[in-house]
Amino acid sequence: MQVTNSMSQYCGKIEESNGKIRAYDYLGKLVGWYDPRENFTHTAMGAIVGRGNLVSSLIPTEVRRSK
């Protein structure tokens, strides 16, 4: 699923594979994941963000692109 901001700019994507839901920024870099078996969302570095699926909140919506 693609994620866009209020200006319809592509900000990243959310994908499900191997039982986990992963979030990526607009460059394709992993920003975090959610494991429904443990019911926690983690950052890309493995830190717990909170309970439940919060992966969409990990994707930056302000896209800074070089000119």
MODELLER restraints for C-alpha pairs under 7 A, 6 or more apart:
rsr = mdl.restraints
at = mdl.atoms
rsr.add(forms.Gaussian(group=physical.xy_distance, feature=features.Distance(at['CA:1:A'], at['CA:13:A']), mean=5.49, stdev=0.5))
rsr.add(forms.Gaussian(group=physical.xy_distance, feature=features.Distance(at['CA:1:A'], at['CA:14:A']), mean=5.23, stdev=0.5))
rsr.add(forms.Gaussian(group=physical.xy_distance, feature=features.Distance(at['CA:1:A'], at['CA:15:A']), mean=6.47, stdev=0.5))
rsr.add(forms.Gaussian(group=physical.xy_distance, feature=features.Distance(at['CA:2:A'], at['CA:12:A']), mean=6.01, stdev=0.5))
rsr.add(forms.Gaussian(group=physical.xy_distance, feature=features.Distance(at['CA:2:A'], at['CA:13:A']), mean=4.37, stdev=0.5))
rsr.add(forms.Gaussian(group=physical.xy_distance, feature=features.Distance(at['CA:2:A'], at['CA:14:A']), mean=6.52, stdev=0.5))
rsr.add(forms.Gaussian(group=physical.xy_distance, feature=features.Distance(at['CA:3:A'], at['CA:10:A']), mean=6.09, stdev=0.5))
rsr.add(forms.Gaussian(group=physical.xy_distance, feature=features.Distance(at['CA:3:A'], at['CA:11:A']), mean=5.48, stdev=0.5))
rsr.add(forms.Gaussian(group=physical.xy_distance, feature=features.Distance(at['CA:3:A'], at['CA:12:A']), mean=5.18, stdev=0.5))
rsr.add(forms.Gaussian(group=physical.xy_distance, feature=features.Distance(at['CA:3:A'], at['CA:13:A']), mean=5.34, stdev=0.5))
rsr.add(forms.Gaussian(group=physical.xy_distance, feature=features.Distance(at['CA:4:A'], at['CA:10:A']), mean=4.54, stdev=0.5))
rsr.add(forms.Gaussian(group=physical.xy_distance, feature=features.Distance(at['CA:4:A'], at['CA:11:A']), mean=5.10, stdev=0.5))
rsr.add(forms.Gaussian(group=physical.xy_distance, feature=features.Distance(at['CA:5:A'], at['CA:11:A']), mean=6.57, stdev=0.5))
rsr.add(forms.Gaussian(group=physical.xy_distance, feature=features.Distance(at['CA:5:A'], at['CA:61:A']), mean=5.42, stdev=0.5))
rsr.add(forms.Gaussian(group=physical.xy_distance, feature=features.Distance(at['CA:10:A'], at['CA:26:A']), mean=6.46, stdev=0.5))
rsr.add(forms.Gaussian(group=physical.xy_distance, feature=features.Distance(at['CA:11:A'], at['CA:25:A']), mean=6.00, stdev=0.5))
rsr.add(forms.Gaussian(group=physical.xy_distance, feature=features.Distance(at['CA:11:A'], at['CA:26:A']), mean=4.69, stdev=0.5))
rsr.add(forms.Gaussian(group=physical.xy_distance, feature=features.Distance(at['CA:11:A'], at['CA:59:A']), mean=6.94, stdev=0.5))
rsr.add(forms.Gaussian(group=physical.xy_distance, feature=features.Distance(at['CA:11:A'], at['CA:60:A']), mean=6.65, stdev=0.5))
rsr.add(forms.Gaussian(group=physical.xy_distance, feature=features.Distance(at['CA:11:A'], at['CA:61:A']), mean=5.67, stdev=0.5))
rsr.add(forms.Gaussian(group=physical.xy_distance, feature=features.Distance(at['CA:11:A'], at['CA:63:A']), mean=6.30, stdev=0.5))
rsr.add(forms.Gaussian(group=physical.xy_distance, feature=features.Distance(at['CA:12:A'], at['CA:24:A']), mean=5.36, stdev=0.5))
rsr.add(forms.Gaussian(group=physical.xy_distance, feature=features.Distance(at['CA:12:A'], at['CA:25:A']), mean=4.19, stdev=0.5))
rsr.add(forms.Gaussian(group=physical.xy_distance, feature=features.Distance(at['CA:12:A'], at['CA:26:A']), mean=4.11, stdev=0.5))
rsr.add(forms.Gaussian(group=physical.xy_distance, feature=features.Distance(at['CA:12:A'], at['CA:28:A']), mean=6.98, stdev=0.5))
rsr.add(forms.Gaussian(group=physical.xy_distance, feature=features.Distance(at['CA:12:A'], at['CA:59:A']), mean=6.53, stdev=0.5))
rsr.add(forms.Gaussian(group=physical.xy_distance, feature=features.Distance(at['CA:13:A'], at['CA:23:A']), mean=5.89, stdev=0.5))
rsr.add(forms.Gaussian(group=physical.xy_distance, feature=features.Distance(at['CA:13:A'], at['CA:24:A']), mean=5.32, stdev=0.5))
rsr.add(forms.Gaussian(group=physical.xy_distance, feature=features.Distance(at['CA:13:A'], at['CA:25:A']), mean=6.66, stdev=0.5))
rsr.add(forms.Gaussian(group=physical.xy_distance, feature=features.Distance(at['CA:14:A'], at['CA:21:A']), mean=6.84, stdev=0.5))
rsr.add(forms.Gaussian(group=physical.xy_distance, feature=features.Distance(at['CA:14:A'], at['CA:22:A']), mean=5.63, stdev=0.5))
rsr.add(forms.Gaussian(group=physical.xy_distance, feature=features.Distance(at['CA:14:A'], at['CA:23:A']), mean=4.53, stdev=0.5))
rsr.add(forms.Gaussian(group=physical.xy_distance, feature=features.Distance(at['CA:14:A'], at['CA:24:A']), mean=6.38, stdev=0.5))
rsr.add(forms.Gaussian(group=physical.xy_distance, feature=features.Distance(at['CA:15:A'], at['CA:21:A']), mean=5.66, stdev=0.5))
rsr.add(forms.Gaussian(group=physical.xy_distance, feature=features.Distance(at['CA:15:A'], at['CA:22:A']), mean=5.31, stdev=0.5))
rsr.add(forms.Gaussian(group=physical.xy_distance, feature=features.Distance(at['CA:15:A'], at['CA:23:A']), mean=6.57, stdev=0.5))
rsr.add(forms.Gaussian(group=physical.xy_distance, feature=features.Distance(at['CA:16:A'], at['CA:22:A']), mean=6.16, stdev=0.5))
rsr.add(forms.Gaussian(group=physical.xy_distance, feature=features.Distance(at['CA:19:A'], at['CA:35:A']), mean=6.99, stdev=0.5))
rsr.add(forms.Gaussian(group=physical.xy_distance, feature=features.Distance(at['CA:20:A'], at['CA:33:A']), mean=6.68, stdev=0.5))
rsr.add(forms.Gaussian(group=physical.xy_distance, feature=features.Distance(at['CA:20:A'], at['CA:34:A']), mean=5.75, stdev=0.5))
rsr.add(forms.Gaussian(group=physical.xy_distance, feature=features.Distance(at['CA:20:A'], at['CA:35:A']), mean=4.88, stdev=0.5))
rsr.add(forms.Gaussian(group=physical.xy_distance, feature=features.Distance(at['CA:20:A'], at['CA:36:A']), mean=6.85, stdev=0.5))
rsr.add(forms.Gaussian(group=physical.xy_distance, feature=features.Distance(at['CA:21:A'], at['CA:33:A']), mean=5.44, stdev=0.5))
rsr.add(forms.Gaussian(group=physical.xy_distance, feature=features.Distance(at['CA:21:A'], at['CA:34:A']), mean=5.08, stdev=0.5))
rsr.add(forms.Gaussian(group=physical.xy_distance, feature=features.Distance(at['CA:21:A'], at['CA:35:A']), mean=6.59, stdev=0.5))
rsr.add(forms.Gaussian(group=physical.xy_distance, feature=features.Distance(at['CA:22:A'], at['CA:32:A']), mean=5.96, stdev=0.5))
rsr.add(forms.Gaussian(group=physical.xy_distance, feature=features.Distance(at['CA:22:A'], at['CA:33:A']), mean=4.23, stdev=0.5))
rsr.add(forms.Gaussian(group=physical.xy_distance, feature=features.Distance(at['CA:22:A'], at['CA:34:A']), mean=6.47, stdev=0.5))
rsr.add(forms.Gaussian(group=physical.xy_distance, feature=features.Distance(at['CA:23:A'], at['CA:30:A']), mean=5.95, stdev=0.5))
rsr.add(forms.Gaussian(group=physical.xy_distance, feature=features.Distance(at['CA:23:A'], at['CA:31:A']), mean=5.67, stdev=0.5))
rsr.add(forms.Gaussian(group=physical.xy_distance, feature=features.Distance(at['CA:23:A'], at['CA:32:A']), mean=5.42, stdev=0.5))
rsr.add(forms.Gaussian(group=physical.xy_distance, feature=features.Distance(at['CA:23:A'], at['CA:33:A']), mean=5.96, stdev=0.5))
rsr.add(forms.Gaussian(group=physical.xy_distance, feature=features.Distance(at['CA:23:A'], at['CA:55:A']), mean=5.82, stdev=0.5))
rsr.add(forms.Gaussian(group=physical.xy_distance, feature=features.Distance(at['CA:23:A'], at['CA:56:A']), mean=6.96, stdev=0.5))
rsr.add(forms.Gaussian(group=physical.xy_distance, feature=features.Distance(at['CA:23:A'], at['CA:59:A']), mean=6.84, stdev=0.5))
rsr.add(forms.Gaussian(group=physical.xy_distance, feature=features.Distance(at['CA:24:A'], at['CA:30:A']), mean=4.40, stdev=0.5))
rsr.add(forms.Gaussian(group=physical.xy_distance, feature=features.Distance(at['CA:24:A'], at['CA:31:A']), mean=5.34, stdev=0.5))
rsr.add(forms.Gaussian(group=physical.xy_distance, feature=features.Distance(at['CA:24:A'], at['CA:59:A']), mean=6.79, stdev=0.5))
rsr.add(forms.Gaussian(group=physical.xy_distance, feature=features.Distance(at['CA:25:A'], at['CA:31:A']), mean=6.47, stdev=0.5))
rsr.add(forms.Gaussian(group=physical.xy_distance, feature=features.Distance(at['CA:25:A'], at['CA:59:A']), mean=5.64, stdev=0.5))
rsr.add(forms.Gaussian(group=physical.xy_distance, feature=features.Distance(at['CA:25:A'], at['CA:60:A']), mean=6.87, stdev=0.5))
rsr.add(forms.Gaussian(group=physical.xy_distance, feature=features.Distance(at['CA:30:A'], at['CA:44:A']), mean=5.99, stdev=0.5))
rsr.add(forms.Gaussian(group=physical.xy_distance, feature=features.Distance(at['CA:31:A'], at['CA:43:A']), mean=5.88, stdev=0.5))
rsr.add(forms.Gaussian(group=physical.xy_distance, feature=features.Distance(at['CA:31:A'], at['CA:44:A']), mean=4.79, stdev=0.5))
rsr.add(forms.Gaussian(group=physical.xy_distance, feature=features.Distance(at['CA:31:A'], at['CA:58:A']), mean=6.31, stdev=0.5))
rsr.add(forms.Gaussian(group=physical.xy_distance, feature=features.Distance(at['CA:31:A'], at['CA:59:A']), mean=6.81, stdev=0.5))
rsr.add(forms.Gaussian(group=physical.xy_distance, feature=features.Distance(at['CA:32:A'], at['CA:42:A']), mean=5.40, stdev=0.5))
rsr.add(forms.Gaussian(group=physical.xy_distance, feature=features.Distance(at['CA:32:A'], at['CA:43:A']), mean=4.05, stdev=0.5))
rsr.add(forms.Gaussian(group=physical.xy_distance, feature=features.Distance(at['CA:32:A'], at['CA:44:A']), mean=4.29, stdev=0.5))
rsr.add(forms.Gaussian(group=physical.xy_distance, feature=features.Distance(at['CA:32:A'], at['CA:55:A']), mean=6.40, stdev=0.5))
rsr.add(forms.Gaussian(group=physical.xy_distance, feature=features.Distance(at['CA:32:A'], at['CA:58:A']), mean=6.73, stdev=0.5))
rsr.add(forms.Gaussian(group=physical.xy_distance, feature=features.Distance(at['CA:33:A'], at['CA:41:A']), mean=5.70, stdev=0.5))
rsr.add(forms.Gaussian(group=physical.xy_distance, feature=features.Distance(at['CA:33:A'], at['CA:42:A']), mean=5.38, stdev=0.5))
rsr.add(forms.Gaussian(group=physical.xy_distance, feature=features.Distance(at['CA:33:A'], at['CA:43:A']), mean=6.55, stdev=0.5))
rsr.add(forms.Gaussian(group=physical.xy_distance, feature=features.Distance(at['CA:33:A'], at['CA:55:A']), mean=6.10, stdev=0.5))
rsr.add(forms.Gaussian(group=physical.xy_distance, feature=features.Distance(at['CA:34:A'], at['CA:40:A']), mean=5.88, stdev=0.5))
rsr.add(forms.Gaussian(group=physical.xy_distance, feature=features.Distance(at['CA:34:A'], at['CA:41:A']), mean=4.27, stdev=0.5))
rsr.add(forms.Gaussian(group=physical.xy_distance, feature=features.Distance(at['CA:34:A'], at['CA:42:A']), mean=6.28, stdev=0.5))
rsr.add(forms.Gaussian(group=physical.xy_distance, feature=features.Distance(at['CA:34:A'], at['CA:53:A']), mean=5.74, stdev=0.5))
rsr.add(forms.Gaussian(group=physical.xy_distance, feature=features.Distance(at['CA:34:A'], at['CA:55:A']), mean=6.48, stdev=0.5))
rsr.add(forms.Gaussian(group=physical.xy_distance, feature=features.Distance(at['CA:35:A'], at['CA:41:A']), mean=6.66, stdev=0.5))
rsr.add(forms.Gaussian(group=physical.xy_distance, feature=features.Distance(at['CA:39:A'], at['CA:51:A']), mean=5.69, stdev=0.5))
rsr.add(forms.Gaussian(group=physical.xy_distance, feature=features.Distance(at['CA:39:A'], at['CA:52:A']), mean=5.10, stdev=0.5))
rsr.add(forms.Gaussian(group=physical.xy_distance, feature=features.Distance(at['CA:40:A'], at['CA:48:A']), mean=6.70, stdev=0.5))
rsr.add(forms.Gaussian(group=physical.xy_distance, feature=features.Distance(at['CA:40:A'], at['CA:50:A']), mean=5.75, stdev=0.5))
rsr.add(forms.Gaussian(group=physical.xy_distance, feature=features.Distance(at['CA:40:A'], at['CA:51:A']), mean=4.49, stdev=0.5))
rsr.add(forms.Gaussian(group=physical.xy_distance, feature=features.Distance(at['CA:40:A'], at['CA:52:A']), mean=5.40, stdev=0.5))
rsr.add(forms.Gaussian(group=physical.xy_distance, feature=features.Distance(at['CA:40:A'], at['CA:53:A']), mean=6.92, stdev=0.5))
rsr.add(forms.Gaussian(group=physical.xy_distance, feature=features.Distance(at['CA:41:A'], at['CA:48:A']), mean=5.87, stdev=0.5))
rsr.add(forms.Gaussian(group=physical.xy_distance, feature=features.Distance(at['CA:41:A'], at['CA:49:A']), mean=5.43, stdev=0.5))
rsr.add(forms.Gaussian(group=physical.xy_distance, feature=features.Distance(at['CA:41:A'], at['CA:50:A']), mean=5.62, stdev=0.5))
rsr.add(forms.Gaussian(group=physical.xy_distance, feature=features.Distance(at['CA:41:A'], at['CA:51:A']), mean=6.25, stdev=0.5))
rsr.add(forms.Gaussian(group=physical.xy_distance, feature=features.Distance(at['CA:41:A'], at['CA:52:A']), mean=6.37, stdev=0.5))
rsr.add(forms.Gaussian(group=physical.xy_distance, feature=features.Distance(at['CA:41:A'], at['CA:53:A']), mean=5.91, stdev=0.5))
rsr.add(forms.Gaussian(group=physical.xy_distance, feature=features.Distance(at['CA:41:A'], at['CA:54:A']), mean=5.93, stdev=0.5))
rsr.add(forms.Gaussian(group=physical.xy_distance, feature=features.Distance(at['CA:41:A'], at['CA:55:A']), mean=6.57, stdev=0.5))
rsr.add(forms.Gaussian(group=physical.xy_distance, feature=features.Distance(at['CA:42:A'], at['CA:48:A']), mean=4.40, stdev=0.5))
rsr.add(forms.Gaussian(group=physical.xy_distance, feature=features.Distance(at['CA:42:A'], at['CA:49:A']), mean=5.34, stdev=0.5))
rsr.add(forms.Gaussian(group=physical.xy_distance, feature=features.Distance(at['CA:43:A'], at['CA:49:A']), mean=6.60, stdev=0.5))
